[in-house]
Amino acid sequence: MLLSQDSLKLFRDIAQSRSFSRAAATNNLSQSAASQQIQELERSLGVTLLDRSHRPLVVTPAGQLYNDFCRDLLRRKEEFDAALGRLKQQVEGTVRVASIYSVGLSEMVRLEKQFAERHPEAGLDVQYLRPDKVYAAVLADEADLGLVSYPQPSREIKVIPWRREEMVVASAPDHELAKKAAAIQGAISASELNGVDFIGFDEELPIRADVDRFLREHSVEVNVVHHFDNIEMVKEAVAHGVGVSIMPHRVMREDIRQKRLTAIRIAGASLYRPLGIIHRKRKRFHRVGQAFLELLCEKPVPE
């Protein structure tokens, strides 16, 4: 018995139109090919499905029974295809992300919320690590994706540029530089950093090298009173008036809102911190990993 979707649809269309020619045209068949298929079907079933002695042809009781069967199977096939399509679109599982601390909890909370709204069946597991540990987690396949600053590609690591963050002077609100910037309602010159007490980053961090390069290029010498290995510690020292620093404006947003820090732009400066997404080369992402990567690569929230 012929039970292919095409043969079921052909008989349904013949029964509905009561015409071989119209049904054959609808199914991209010649009239003779359509007729041969129905004759073969009737031989297989051992009954007459269509009375060809009338014009238009008449569906026999056996034909009507088979027509109901065809319509039911085709309807169920459509329902199955729709359900399978919805299932394929669902994203399930957990994506593992290793991130440097300075991407910020607020940033990841926003991303996690967006991801959950789009893919409620999926999970997001984020761990905050030092930059070298992020690379190690990605290489060891302990993380599907890594978020790092000053990303470095290698034989095993692929880098996807994510965004550039403007770097500014960070100070306590009552610092002299903050007062001066407020008085002129603008940016300060790089030379005004000469001799200030400065909170730096540890020497092995790439942001330290970038800031040192910037200061050298502008012939600025600062008095480094402390240095730390993460932005949160630098922000705390600055907020307590120990000194000023240079860091990405984006990571200061909540501190500025709470009036703990002030962001001061540097006139004529072109200083940015690049952020990148890293993953192992030839990494085969499951659907949840690919979905989160696509979210990250969307246009970022503006400063």
N, C-alpha and C positions, 0 to 999 in steps of 0.2 A: 504494500500500500504506500502511495506517495504521500509523505508527511513533511516535505520540505516547506519552508516558509513561502517560497515562490509558488509552489503548487497549491497550497492552501489559499493563498491570496488570489490565484487565478480562478479557482472554483468559486470563491466568494464573489468575485467581480462578475463572473458569468451569471451566477444565480441572481445577482442584484440587477444587472443590466438586461438579462435574458437575451444576450447576444454574444456569439463567439467573436464577431469582428470587433465590437467595441471593447470587450474585455481583453482581447489579444493586443489591441493597440495600446491600452492602458498599461499592459505588462511587457511592452516592447517585444512582442512575439508575432509571428505570422499566424494567420487564421488556421492554416493547416497544422502548424505546430501545436497550437492550443487545442485543436480538435483531437490530435493524436494523444496528447497528455490525458485528456478526459477519458478517451476510449481505454487507455491503459489503466486508468484509475478504476473504471467500471469493471474491467476484467479482473483486476485485483480484488475488488470488493464482492464481485459476483452479483451485482445488482445494476439496474438502469437508474442513473441519476437525473438524466435530462431526457425529456420527450422531444425529439427533434422533428416530429411530424407536424407540429404546430408552428406558426409564425406569429408573434415571437415564440421561442421555445418555452416549454413548460418544465418547471422543476418538479420531479416526482416526489412522493412522500419520502422515499429513501434519500433523494437529493436534498430535501429540506432538512432532514435529520443530519446529513453530512454537512450542509451549509451551516447549521447551528454549531456543529462541532468545529468547523473551520473558524468561524467568527469568535468562538470562545477561546481557541488556542491563540489566534492572532491578538486578541485583546490581552490575554495573559502574557504573551510575549512582549507587547508594548509596555505593560506594567513592570515586567521583569527588567527590560532595558532601562526604563526610567529609574527604577530602584537601584540598579547596578551603577548607573551614572551618578546618582547622588552619593552612593557609597564610595565611588572612586574619587569624588571631589572632597570627601571628608579627610581630614588630616588627623591621624591618631599617633600617639607615642609621645616621647619627650626629646627635645633638642637640648644638648648640653653646650653651654657657652662659658668660656673662660674669659674674664675681662680684667683689665687693669682697674685699680680702685677709682681713678679719676674720671672714668666714664660716668660715674655717679649713680647712686641708688635712685635718685629721682628720674634719671634718664631711663634706667632699666625698668622702673615701675611703669613708666609710660609705655614702653615697648611691650612689656608683659600684658598690660591691659589691652592694648590694641590687638595683640596676638590672640589673647583669650576671646575677644569679641569675634574675631574672624574664624578661629578654629577652637571652639570650646572643648573638643575632645583631646586637644594636644596639651602638652606640658612644657614648661620652660625651666630648666635647672641652671642657675647662674652661680658661678663661684668667682670670687675676687682674689686676684693673685698679683704678685710682682710680675713685671714684663717677662723676665726670663722663664718664670714658671708658666706663664700663658703659652709661650712657645713650646715648652716641654709637654704641657698637657695636650696640645694639638698634635704634636709629633707622636705621642704615646697613644693617641686615639682615646684619650680620657675626656676630650672635648671635641665636639663637631666643628665649632667655630671659635675663633679668638678675636678679641677686640683690643688693639694695642695702639700706642702712639709711636710715631716715627717707624712705621712697619718696615721690616727688612725681608725681602724675598730670598730664598735659597734653593738649593737643589730639591729640597723636600717640602718647602713652604711656598704657597701661592698667596699673593697679596691682592686684595681688591680695595682700591682707594675708597674711603668712606666719606670723610669731610675734612675741612680745614677750619681750625678754631683760632680766632684772633687772640693774640697775647697782649695783655695790658699790665700796668703796674697795679699791684694790690696793696692797699694800705688800710690802717685803721681810720675811721671817719675823722678823728681829731688830729691826724698826722699833718705836719706842715705842708706836705705835698698835696694832700687832699684839700686843705684849705685854699692853697694857691690855685689849684685847678678849678675849685668852685668859684673863686673870686673872678677868674678870667673867663669862666664858663666855657672852657675849652681844654685842649690837651697841653701837656707840658713838653718841653724839649728833653731829649735824651741826656743832655749835659747837666740837667738839674738833678740827676741821680748820682753825680759825682760825690763821693764821700759819705753817702747815706749808709746807715746800718741795714744790712741786707740778709734776708733769709733765702738760702739757696737750696738746691737739690743735691743729693749725693752725686759724686763725680761719675759713677758708672752709668747714670741714667742719661739717655739721649737728650732730654729736655735741658739738662745742665749744660751740655755741650752747645746747644742751640742758643741758650741765653748768654753764655760766656762769649760766643762768637759775636752776638749782637752788641754786647758791651764793648768788645775790642774794636769793632768796626766804627763805633761812635766815640772811641777814645775815652770811655767812661771807666772809672775805677770805683768799686763799691767796697764797703767794709763788711765782709761776710762774717756775721756773728753766730749763725747756726746753719746747719744743712740737714735735710731729712730725706728719707727715701720715698715719701709719698706726699701728695698734695694736701691731704687732710691735716697732716701735722704742720705743713708750711702755713696753711690758712690759720690754724690755731695760734701759731706764734705771731703772725701778722695782726690778727684780731686783738691780741693782748699787748700790742704796741711795741713788740721787741724789735721790729724793723719792717721794711717793705720787701716785696718780692715781685717777680714777673711770672705770670701764669695765664692760662686760658680764661678769657672772660666768661665762657659758658659755665665753668665749674664754680663760679662765684655767685651765680644768680640767686640762690636761696640765701646766702650770707648777705648779699646786698639788700635783699628784701627785708631781712631782719635787722638791717643797719649795723651789722658786725664788721663789714668790709666796704671799702669804696674802690671802684674800678676807675683808673686814670689812664686815658689813652696817651700814647706818645706821638707827638707831632712828626709826621713824615716817616713814621716807622712802617715797615712791612714785615711784621713778625707773626708767624702763624704756626700752630702745632698741627701737624697732619695726623689723622687717625685712619687706621686701616682695619679691614676684616681679613683674617688669615685662616687658612685651612690647609690640610695636607694636599699636595698635588695628587691628581687622579683619585681624589676622594669621591666616593659614590654616595651621594646624599639620599637618605630616605625622604619620604614626602614631607615630614614635619621639619626636617632640617632645611630642605629647599624652600619651604614656605616661610620660615623665619629669615632666611637669607634674602628672600625677595622683599620682606618687610624692611629689613635694614637698608636695602639698596634704594628704597623709595626716597623721594625728596625729603631732606631732614627738616626738622622744625627750625624756623629762623631764629637768629639770636634775639 
